[in-house]
């Protein structure tokens, strides 16, 4: 099941290609990523791997920072992760809809910060935060 408002993710990379199909939507200067957890996202116990949660949360937060920069009229090429923090609250399972809802909380000339949460079928499963180095256009 794909949640309302989501479309195929606008950005692909070799890192995330094995996890396709990914979905996203842009909300008020933030990018939300969504995916239905499949076998490729899980460990041998059928639980979504923490590495996947970390990587997609990092992706969503970086894209949210870039979106906020561009919405503010700043030309940036991207954002590179400096720090990433993930607090895992409960496991997500195969078959659940995961949403990575993040927002830029501070944008600057050289550094941005973001935070957010990851939900599995609407229940919080992780809180995330990160700092990014801004890549000039």
C-alpha positions as CSV (number, residue, x, y, z in Angstrom):
1,X,0.0,0.0,0.0
2,X,1.3,3.5,-0.9
3,X,0.1,6.3,1.3
4,X,-1.8,9.2,-0.2
5,X,0.3,12.0,-1.7
6,X,3.3,9.9,-2.4
7,X,4.8,9.5,-5.9
8,X,7.8,7.5,-7.1
9,X,10.9,9.0,-5.4
10,X,12.4,11.8,-7.6
11,X,16.0,10.9,-6.7
12,X,17.8,7.6,-7.3
13,X,21.2,6.4,-6.4
14,X,23.2,3.2,-6.5
15,X,22.9,3.0,-2.7
16,X,19.1,3.0,-2.7
17,X,18.5,1.2,-6.0
18,X,18.2,-2.3,-4.3
19,X,15.5,-0.9,-2.1
20,X,13.2,0.4,-4.8
21,X,10.4,1.2,-5.2
22,X,10.8,4.2,-3.0
23,X,8.3,7.0,-2.8
24,X,8.3,10.6,-1.7
25,X,6.3,13.8,-1.3
26,X,7.4,17.4,-0.6
27,X,5.6,19.1,2.2
28,X,6.4,22.7,3.3
29,X,10.2,22.7,2.6
30,X,10.6,19.1,3.7
31,X,10.9,15.8,1.9
32,X,9.1,12.7,3.2
33,X,10.3,9.3,2.0
34,X,8.0,6.2,2.1
35,X,8.5,2.6,1.4
36,X,6.7,-0.7,2.0
37,X,9.1,-2.9,3.9
38,X,10.0,-5.9,1.8
39,X,12.3,-8.8,2.1
40,X,15.3,-6.7,0.8
41,X,14.8,-4.2,3.7
42,X,14.8,-6.8,6.5
43,X,17.1,-9.0,8.5
44,X,16.7,-12.8,8.8
45,X,14.0,-12.3,11.5
46,X,11.8,-10.2,9.2
47,X,12.5,-6.9,11.0
48,X,13.5,-3.8,9.0
49,X,17.3,-3.5,9.3
50,X,18.6,-0.5,11.3
51,X,21.0,0.3,8.5
52,X,18.1,0.9,6.1
53,X,16.3,3.1,8.6
54,X,19.5,5.1,9.1
55,X,20.3,5.4,5.4
56,X,16.8,6.5,4.4
57,X,16.4,8.9,7.3
58,X,19.8,10.4,6.3
59,X,18.5,10.7,2.7
60,X,15.3,12.4,3.7
61,X,16.9,14.8,6.1
62,X,19.6,15.8,3.6
63,X,16.9,16.4,0.9
64,X,14.8,18.4,3.4
65,X,17.8,20.7,4.1
66,X,18.4,21.2,0.3
67,X,14.7,21.9,-0.3
68,X,14.7,24.4,2.6
69,X,17.8,26.1,1.2
70,X,16.3,26.3,-2.3
71,X,12.9,27.5,-0.9
72,X,14.9,30.4,0.8
73,X,16.3,31.3,-2.6
74,X,19.8,29.8,-2.0
75,X,21.5,27.9,-4.7
76,X,23.1,24.8,-3.3
77,X,24.3,21.6,-4.9
78,X,23.6,19.3,-2.0
79,X,24.3,18.4,1.6
80,X,26.9,16.0,3.0
81,X,26.3,14.3,6.3
82,X,28.6,15.4,9.2
83,X,26.7,13.7,12.0
84,X,23.7,11.3,12.1
85,X,21.9,10.2,15.2
86,X,19.2,7.6,15.4
87,X,17.2,6.5,18.4
88,X,15.4,3.2,17.7
89,X,12.1,3.0,19.6
90,X,10.5,-0.2,18.4
91,X,11.1,-2.6,15.5
92,X,9.4,-2.2,12.1
93,X,8.4,-5.4,10.3
94,X,8.2,-6.7,6.7
95,X,5.0,-5.5,5.1
96,X,4.6,-2.3,7.0
97,X,4.5,1.2,5.4
98,X,7.5,3.2,6.6
99,X,7.5,7.0,6.5
100,X,10.6,9.1,7.0
101,X,9.2,12.5,8.0
102,X,11.9,15.1,8.4
103,X,12.4,18.8,8.5
104,X,15.3,21.3,8.3
105,X,15.5,23.0,11.7
106,X,18.4,25.3,10.8
107,X,19.9,26.3,7.5
108,X,23.1,28.3,7.1
109,X,25.8,29.1,4.6
110,X,28.0,26.2,5.5
111,X,26.0,23.9,7.9
112,X,22.4,22.7,8.1
113,X,20.5,20.7,10.8
114,X,17.5,18.5,10.4
115,X,15.4,16.2,12.6
116,X,12.5,13.9,12.2
117,X,10.9,10.6,12.9
118,X,10.3,7.2,11.2
119,X,7.0,5.6,11.5
120,X,5.9,2.0,10.7
121,X,2.1,1.9,9.8
122,X,1.8,5.2,11.7
123,X,3.6,4.2,14.9
124,X,6.9,5.8,15.8
125,X,9.8,3.5,15.4
126,X,12.8,5.9,15.4
127,X,13.7,9.5,16.1
128,X,16.5,11.0,13.9
129,X,18.7,14.1,13.7
130,X,21.6,15.1,11.6
131,X,24.0,17.9,10.8
132,X,25.0,18.5,7.2
133,X,27.8,20.4,5.4
134,X,26.3,22.5,2.6
135,X,27.7,21.9,-0.8
136,X,27.8,25.1,-2.8
137,X,26.3,25.2,-6.3
